[in-house]
Amino acid sequence: MARIKSIKSNKPWGIILDKFRGGTSTLLDEARIGPDKAKESVNLIQTQDGIWKVRWGTAYYGQEISGESAIIGATEYIKTSGTRELVAVGGTTGKVFKSTDGGSWTEITGATFNVSYRPFFLQINNYLYITNGYDPLTRYDGTNLTRYTQISPPTGVGLARGAGLSAGSYTYYYQVTALNSVGETIGSTETSITTNKDRNNWVLSSNEYIDVSWSAVSGATQYQVYISTESGKEILLDSSSTTSYRDDNSVTPNEFVEVPKDNTTGAPYFSQMSLSGNRIWATKDPNNPYRVYWSGVGQYIGYFSAYYGGGWVDLEKGGRETPQYVGHYRTGKGDSAATVLCSTPEGIGAIWQITLESMSVGELTFIVPAPVKIVGTIGADAPYAVVKSGDFLTFANKRGIFELGNKENITNVLATTEKSVEIRSSYRSLNLASISKFCGYWYDAKIFFSATEGGSENDIIFIWDTERRNWSWKWTIGVRQFLEYTDSGGNTYFLAVPTTGGKLIQISEGIAGDLGQMFRTSYISGLLPVSRDKKVFVKVKDVIVELGRPKGTIKFEVLGVEKKKGFTTLVSKTITDSVSTIDFANALFSDYMFSDDDDVPTSFAQASVKKRARVRKLLNAIQFHTYSESADADYSLLSIQADGNVIPTRVPSDWN
């Protein structure tokens, strides 16, 4: 940590920066930043015990998708055979492609997507579900794409009395719906018939029944028959796997299930989905902005019809909050719950949690949603930038980066806390009109966020370190999406979808530069006073910078507030490669030979390289700047030390 030595007159003075646990702080002016924080950390990352190091580089991964000038989304898909594929949606044609181990891309046929809408991916039950809020829900089974195509309600409904019944004063109304593996249609045109006997008194052995028939519906797997004694009030009677049904009074109508008002056979439209409680949960329906959907469970995962255990609920319909994300989290007590992050125009929003409760009436069991708003919470504006990391849910909205978790020292209570305080000013200077494009991912105990700073696409990356609980701001590269892929050899790659181009990119600490191009690095400390007493000046003699394994060319500057000149650059130092070589002798040493090969000596960068910059200036405050501008530059900033003596002096005249 930083240490300030004695401040007595004519006594030695010194300051050491060797712990940078505060990360980056752009909120405070540099004169207010402590020695453990960086005012600027461009293209750096914290490693080891919190030292600054040149960030990871990027390189292309795998082959290019032919004919695609961009990729709008990608994911890993694990086939039933165990083979792991990369699946990507092209940004030119909207076609879907697959690749294994970075090999050539092959088109997956069956559907294409509108390239103006970013896709979400979710694998469950051996299917990869793909949705974007514009095209119908689509799933990949390892071979083809299948689109959830809506079917039509039945037509040609006919009613016929059994021989034991005749026309009379009792009127019965019927409607028929069609079902597929996804949902249920609206009802057919209502048809009625009269009988001379009340339905409750029909006797089958006396041929007292009504035969209901209809035309077959293409794509239907089952049908539902509804009945009522009042027009427009039909309730569920029974189901049929054929195009006919005999109503003989053996089945009691279910008064809790009415004819659907929406055709759900094509699955609802939504653009975000997650798993919670072994169900698919989804939201951001462009036609129903307040709605949250859930599917059935078990064999009915992916079926959103209430018949299969699915359903939906509107959260404060007509209000100011609209759901942006739904995913799996927990309540304050630790119970699992679907958690919905909502937004409002000004960026406050709210968070809801939904549990599903089973209720029974007679022999019927049905699901009732129980949504509860978490009091005092902040919501999200960027569904791609909601990240679950360990015990927390971290997400972006217009006001900053927030974290959902248990409130400190209070049990059974969830609360949101802003984590972006130290970078608040920089964050709020982003292009928040494009916040829906922001994305995030948890990798290597860090949450990587990519956002739009100056253009229309993401152009920077910044990092929340979940171990050190600090920020690295910023990397001068942006991506559309982060993901991971594990090849057939068991090697896992941290990948990203670039904002342009038909190739995925790999992000790795073993790569130098960005796609072969250099990037500039820069560390700037705060403007550190030499004493808490603002009248004290120190004759700073030397500054020693210690770098770990430096390569290439690194530059170091000392800046400060002089008594006569004010703030100025005091000294600059250029540090070049510091490389050593080592090799074992390959000749006899006494009676033993260490090696009989003729290896070239191994080159390596030194673990610690110290360089001195002579200052010899009378200073009231001091600042340090380390940077690089060459493609091969690499280094870790281990420490900075300045030494001198306190000099009795008068306050500068320009302070008067």
Secondary structure, DSSP 8 states (H G I E B T S, - for coil): --EE---STTSEEEEEE---TTEE--SS-GGG--TTEEEEEETEEEETTTEEEE--EEEEES---TT-S-EEEEEEEE-TTS-EEEEEEETTT--EEEESTT---EEE-S----TTS--EEEEETTEEEEE-SSS--EEE-SS-EEE----------EEEE-TT----SEEEEEEEEEE-SS-B------EEEEESS-GGG--GGGT--EEEE----TT-SEEEEEEESSTT--EEEEEESSSEEEE-S-S--EEEEE--SS--TT----SEEEEETTEEEEEEETTEEEEEEE--SGGGTT--SGGGT-EEEESSTTSS-EEEEEEEEE-TTS-EEEEEEEE-TTS--EEEEEEEEEEEETTEEEEEEEEEEETT----S-GGGEEEETTEEEEEETTEEEEEEE-TT-TT-EEEEE--GGGHHHHHTS-GGGGGG-EEEEETTEEEEEE-SSSSS--EEEEEETTTTEEEEEES--EEEEEEEE-TTS-EEEEEEESSSSSEEEEETT--SBTTB---EEEEE--EES-SSTT-EEEEEEEEEEEEEEES-EEEEEEEEETTTEEEEEEEEEE---EEEE----SEETTEES--S----EEEE-S-EEEEEEEEEEEEEEEEEEEE-STT-EEEEEEEEEEEEEE-----GGG-
